[in-house]
Amino acid sequence: MDIQYHILYWEGTDDRSITFESEDVLLSWNQRGAGPSRCFSCCSVVDSWKSRLDNMQSSLRMCLDPSGLRFRKDIANFICLSPRMSLVYRLGRFHRYLTASDKLSLTEDNVLGTALSVDRGELKSEACGVEITKWRKDEWGAHETWLKERIRRIRQAADDRGGASAGLMLDKNGFEVGASGAEVAMFARKPQLPIREVVILLGGPKGIDENYVLPNILKIFNNDNGDDEGLHEATLKVKLPGGLQHSYVALGDLLSFHDRGLLLPIMEDYRHLGHDQYLSWRSRMNDAMHNLASSKLGLAAKMTALRTYVDTLSFGPMPDEQDDAPSGIGAGANGAVATPSDVERCLVDLEARGLLPQLQRPWRATLCLASIEPHRALKALLQLEKSCQLAASAGEDSNLWDKLCQELETQLEQEPAGKNSTLQDVVQALSDLRQDKSSPQSHRRLVSAGEVTALSTLPCDQAVRMLQSLYRSKPPPPVPAAAQDGGDVAKEAAFWAARLESGSALEVSLRQASKVFAPRPSKERLNSMWPGQNGHVHSVVKRKLQPRQPAHPPPDSSINGSNGEARSQSVKIIHPWHSESSTDNVTRSPKSSPKPPPAGKSSAGSRRPPEPAEPPWAALMKKAEGKREGKREAKAAIKRRPAPPRTSPPRTSPPRTSPPPPPPPPVPAYAPSFEEEEITNRSHKSARH
C-alpha cells in the first residue's frame, strides 16, 4: 500500500499555547517559565508537562514501526500545531539525526530537547529534521494561514503520485471503525484516484475547541472556499471501540488497523458509498454476524451455511484487475529505489494481515530473500499476496512460506542476482573488511544485527560502495558488543543516506549537528543576567554553581584554639548574620561590637554583608590540611628511620612439656535426707519442752 500519513496534533488550551522558555527569560525572573526549558546544571529537559508536551511526545512514540527500531516509512511527518507555535518532525531526517548522534531512544531529552536546541539556534532544522515556526501574540489566525499552505503541499503531493488526499479525525459522533475481516475494499475495487495522502487530526488531553478552533480547521481541510487548496475528499469522522481515549492510544489503535490492512479499505468504501449507504451496509453486516453467532446451530451446520453462502459468490479478480499492479513495483516508498528494509516492511505487513504465519520465519525463506534483489523480492511478495487472497476466499489452506521459497528459487535459477545488489553481498562486504587473514576468526561474530538493520536502509549497491570507500584504507570499527547496536557503521549509513537524499551539503550539516551538545551558561552570564535587589545575586543561582556549605561546623580537632572559640568561629562563618545579636548562641558570652564597614561602602540597605573574594572557611581548611600533612610527614620519617642493631641473643622458647593431670574431683560432704532432718527437728522440739 503506497500511502503516506501526516499526523496533525493540536494543542491549544490557552492563548499562549505551546512555547519554549528561552534562557534569557528564565534568567531574568526568579521563577519558572510557562513552558519546558533546560536545567542549568545537567542540561536535561525540565517541566515537560507544561503545555502538555509530554502527551505530544507519547503520541510521537506511536509512530515507530512494530519492531521499534525506526519510524514508519508510511508516516511522513508529525505536526504539533498551536495558535502561537508549530513543531514539525520530519521523521526520516529526525531518525537519521538520532542515529548519527547515538540517541536511539525517544526520551524527553531527545524529542523535546532537539526542538529546544532548534528554537535556541543550536541546531539547524535541515540537519535534525525539526522545524519550528513562531507567531506573535497579536498575530491571531496566523496558524491557519500556515496550515492552509501545509495542506496545499499535501494535496500537490497526492496529485504528483496520481491519487487523492483525505482527512481523518476522531469524533464521538463518527462511524465506528470495525474489523470485518476483509483486507480489501468490498465496493471500491478499482477507484479512479486511490487515496495516497491522509491527514490524521488529533487533539491534546483537553481536545479541540468545537466552537472556534475545529470549524476553522475543517474548513481548511474540506476546501469549502473552492480554491483547490484543501484536500480532495471530505474529512472522515470515525470513532474507535472503547469510548474516549488519550490521543496516543487512539493513534496507536488507528495504526494497528492500518497494519492489519483494514483502515484504507474502510476509507475507500466510505468514500465510494457515502455516509448513509455505508452506515446502512455496516448495520446489515453486523446484524448478519450477530445472527450467525447467536444461532443454536452446531459447528457443522454453521460451516455448511457459510460454505453455501461462499459457493454463491464468484471468485477471482475482476476483468480489469487481472494484470493490474499497483504503482511502485520495484521501488520503495514515494518511488525511491527499493531497499532491503522495504522487503522487511512488506513481510511485516503480510504477517500482520494474517496472510503469512506469524511464527518464526523459515531459514530457507530468509536466505532466499537475502540472495535476491529487493525489487524482485517485492514483486514476488505482491504475487504471493494475490494468491493468498484467492486461497483465503476459496477456503484453501496451503504452506505459503514454501510457495514463496519456490518462487524465489525459480527466479534465481532463471536469472542470477547481479553483483553487489543483494543484502547478502552487503553483509559479505563488511565481513571481508573485518576478517583478519592471519588468524582464523570463524568463532567470532563479524557483523551485528544492528549494523545489518542500518545498512538495509540503503540500496545494496550504495551500501557496498560506502563500506569500500570508507574502510578500504583504514580498518573498520570493531563489532559492537550488543547485537542490536549499530555502532559507527550505523552513523556512517545515516550520513550516506543524507548525501543520497540532498547532496553533500546535507551530509556536512548532519555531521556538524551530531557533534552539538547543549551548552551550559557560564557563571558570569548567570550573575550578570539574574540581578537581585541592590545588585546581590540570587541564592538560587549560587546553589547551582557553588558547593554547598556544611550543615554543621567542622570538628574541633581541625581548628586551633579552645572548643568554645572554635565553635563560635564556625558559627560566625556559616551564619554571618548571627553577628547582629548581642550574645553568642554557643559560648553564651558577650560579643564585641562589629567592625565598621570599609571606607566608601555602607552596610545599610543590605541584610547580609558583602562576601569576600575568598570563602571564609578556606583558611580553616588550609590549617586542617597543614596539620594532616605534618602527621603524614612524621609517619613517613618514622618509616624511613633504620632499625637499631640487635645486641642480646635471640630469644628461645622453653621446651614443650605435657600439661599436668587435672586434680581429682573433691569428695562431697554427707548431706542428710529430708526424713532425717525432720526426725532431728522433732527431737530438738521435744527436748525443749
PyMOL commands that set and color helices and strands:
alter all, ss='L'
color gray80, all
select helices_A, chain A and resi 23-28+50-61+91-100+108-119+125-128+142-160+213-222+247-259+263-273+275-294+299-311+319-321+333-335+340-352+363-370+374-394+400-414+423-434+449-455+460-471+487-502+504-514+523-529+533-535+539-545+556-558+563-574+576-580+617-640+674-688
alter helices_A, ss='H'
color red, helices_A
select strands_A, chain A and resi 4-10+37-38+45-46+75-81+85-90+130-134+164-176+195-203+236-239
alter strands_A, ss='S'
color yellow, strands_A
deselect
rebuild
show_as cartoon
